[in-house]
């Protein structure tokens, strides 16, 4: 499935950091998404479970990631994503964030206000996730 | 049991039917798909007859026997639900102890018959609520329980001597069980009368659920010590709930769910027997095996799920009898709790989930479960509201009181298709168990990352099939509606954590620190000694006033923490 469209003009593959933020251990979704992105040609850094916002931000900066994908099913998404956004701002880094997991519809707006690029709940097709990651990565490369 | 002449006659008639009746129909109206597959990937035939079972060498007495008798395929009790219904046991708990107590009393008031306690992630991971990593997660997916004070509030006005309580607690199972024991004790209820379950299944945490603390070896010692201690001290308590549910949720096929669960069971039995030698007891499997319990998922694919439960029951009976030499039939009985498959809930058109969970519940009941949780229709969006949970209980009550499926034991027993599926799944599961045995048992297999990788692969393949439309899901890839669901959801009040932390601080001030330090030092000392059972020391530490985080912290100092390699 790897294609030109996951490679930037400079010839570097788009890079996505995928992490389970917080103490929640439900990692099926995060793993499936990580694998699908890898199969689609992305460079995927899968951090796994029990990740702090600090570690995700540090990794994303070190790796010069184009997209951060976090999965949260514990209900702590607002607090954890707030920290993530705050840390990125402190470091003056712009990397789009995608949130997946169990997110009540009424929280979508608040997450968007925080600056989350996309919220992708259960049932989202992998093809759509790949498409969105590609678009966000392209936009970031164009912007920087 | 099959008269060869009779089978031959059926075979001839069957061929005649295929040729004269089916073929002309197929010409006019082809079937909807070229191939019909079960979730395990078995090709399903158009029709099953005695010929299929005769070809498998199927024999009634050997494969089924009678309910309440070896190999327990038809059920573990002679009269099953005619005698006693399954326990209606909704997994529940959120926010503060007060809210959880209120929810429990509500559930009991509308017909729930057992409790199932959900703890928040800090409690499951041995962190007090004021720990920096814990803060956001306090009270979110369950109740916060750092001290017996919280446990006492949760069980306010609930008769602990009459109700059975199941607790989803693993890496901190001893601390939580100690709190439960001490609260009961304070009400004059001795521990030997308490009935319930601690999940205490650390192997599945390493494979799929991810709520582990310590490295595998000390974690196994912890789990095993609880099994041994409870077998002696708490005759009505299930010291472990060996869980396949989380494998299914992570993506396992039905055969993987059976095989990995039973392979975990085998590993625990071996560990208990081995540590029994060091501690002087138990001497045989019959000393503890009757208190081992199990936990499976029920998916919507009805018949294969029923077959899964029946196959698992038959296999465990055989393992206990033939591998471990059990003499007591109770050691051979696979008693299990079931939860409907959370992963099959959809966020789209959430009310449709009620229909799914009804079929799933039916699968569990036709499969002979001892206890059942039905997921609520709103759980792909949030924690369940009171109204949604009520419907989950009503689903169980309608099946129990209105459907009539409980009026006879194992009503699907003898159905050609179901028996064929049961045998097929059993064969697949044995192959996987043999593979794990070849690796040196489940703990070794986990260290190799094998079951983790197998489940991740199955999950990915499943998702690709959903993408291709080979697995239709109403509302997700067929009959899709664009509108976002607007339903009332339950939110945990963030003020909960301040309340829990305030009570924790008060608790810390009120205790005798000399006693606490002494108990924690004792615990550190015995944690290093393989021949000592840990449970009495943890019980004493809780009694002395040590918090969950402090006890877990002491064990972390001795054993270290585990960071699993990530497999995608």
Interface residues (C-beta under 8 A of the other chain):
Chain A: X22 X23 X24 X25 X26 X27 X28 X31 X32 X34 X35 X36 X38 X44 X46 X47 X48 X49 X50 X52 X74 X75 X76 X79 X80 X102 X103 X104 X105 X106 X121 X122 X123 X125 X126 X127
Chain B: X121 X122 X124 X125 X133 X134 X136 X137 X140 X141 X205 X209 X210 X211 X249 X250 X251 X343 X345 X346 X347 X348 X379 X380 X381 X382 X383 X456 X459 X460 X463 X464 X467 X473 X475 X476 X477 X484 X485 X486 X489 X491 X492 X564 X566 X567 X568
